[in-house]
Amino acid sequence: MRSLKNIAVLNSIAVFVLAAGCTVGPKYQRASAPVPAKWDVSEPWREGAPKDGVPKGEWWSVFHDEELNALEKQTLDANQTIKIASARLEQARASAAVQIATQFPALATAPQAERQRLSGNRPAGGSFPVTSALTQNSFTLPFTAGYEVDLFGRRRRSIEAAQAAYQASAADLENVRLVITSELAGDYFTARQLDTELGILNRTVETLQKGLQLVDSRHKGGVASGLDVAQEETLLNTTRTQAILLQQQRKQFEDAIAVLLGKPAPDFHLAPKELNAEPPALDAGLPSDLLERRPDIGEAERQMAAANAQIGVARAAYFPTLNLFANGGWQGADIAKLLNVQSTFWAVGANAAEAIFTGGSRRAQTQFAKAGYDASVASYRNTVLSAFGEVQDDVTGLMVLDQAFHSQEQAVDAARRTLNISTDRYTGGLVNYLDVVTAQQTLLNNEQQLAAIRGQRLVTSVLLIKALGGGWDASSLAAVQVKTKLKDVVAP
């Protein structure tokens, strides 16, 4: 009973000391960052609410391309870079769990059974002389418990830093997913753009082959010159060469998609399909919204919080530590009497420790933590500035490409009319065939340019969605925490 009373008193003291403890180190406050009031845009662009326009998670669905949707899902399941980020998130969760486990006392046991023979010639001790050798048994069943009282918040700051690092890893995983899925969408639309250009080249080759047959028959009939035939043949072979070279470029994007899908490049093939999609309507919203919608900004902010907590951990080293301990159990020479009351033993106590002289190491560790925090603040602000630059570039790019697309459509129409007029005038004998060849080349160039702009508009739309965060929201990090559960506490 007396031992139970002593343990109860010790526990009461521990609770009191724990309640009276304080947490050293600066309280975390999110650092400020320069935020523009609005985007530099011109009519007819409108700032709106992109959170309503970009779906959460599967942002690529705004393009309404079923093949792209299927590829994106495969990427999320099989991409190795995403798997690496997922594994690192699990590591961060486990690290946070390790820190949280320090809140609880440590309990250990080390049972021992021993039989020993003492020498008959051993030195005498006490008032009893040694008369003979002695053989005896010893059985011990001990238990030890220890607990470090978190007087000055070193443990609390460590847990705070670990939780923030865990949340930073969660944001990093979301950023990796956003980067990989946007890279896949960009490569996909670029491949489709090349399919469109190949379609234009192949159709042009067919047209030029018919034109060559016409010119060749006219040449044989004495109506056209050999120069006309050579000019048409030159343009035909040049167009064929462009199509051959474009196939290589298209294959490179196909192989890049295979890597993103986690598949060997030789085993993956993307069936050709010309581009016919239009960019979705997107709103940039307000610049201040970007701070809560970019996972890389969320990651940088959480890293800043973790670095701030590390300052408290370093400052706690200036203060003493208090450790509570208790041990007890049973010990006896006869195992049958081991659990008797007479066989019990116990001890309780506490010890405090304070480093008196460390040669300046504590000051250096605090300075190191402060410098780490300053670096994280600079990194956070740099991430924010880069985000604003990316969004502004993509917003401007979409405006310019939209204007260029409509202008190029008119250029293609004009080039097609020019070719029709030149062909009619050549057939009527009013111009030579060089005018027709020039018109054919001009139409081909303008059609290719229109296809390139169409693809660039879609790729730039992907980049804008990525720059806006892909529908991610920083509020989701609040749920990313390691919480104490009984099954985890009692787990070995």
Buried (B, 14 or more C-beta within 10 A) or exposed (E): EEBEEBBEEBBEBBEEBBEEBEBBBEEBEEBEBEBEEEBEBEEEBEBBEBBEBBEEBBBBBBBEBEEBBEBBEBBBEEBEBBEEBBEBBEEBBEBBBEBBBBEEEEEEEEEEEEEEEEEEEEEEEEEEEBEEEEEEEEBBBBBBBEBBBBBBBBBBBBBBBBBBBBBBBBBBBBBBBBBBBBBBBBBBBBBBBBBBBBBBBEEBBEBBBEBBEBBBEBBEEEEBBEEBBBBBBEBBEEBBEBBEEBEEBBBBBBBBBBBBBBBEBEEBEBEBEBBEBEBBEBBBBBBEBBBBBBBBBBBBBBBBBBBBBBBBBBBBBBBEBBEBBBBBBBBBEEEEEBEEEEBBEBEBEBEEEEEEEEEEEBEEBBEEBBEBBEEBBEBBBEBBEBBBEBBBBBBBBBBBBBEBBEEBBEBBEEBBEBBEBBBEBBEEEEBBBEBBBBBBBBBBEBBBBBBBBBBBBBBBBBBBBBBBBBBBBBEBBEEBBBEEEEEEEEEE
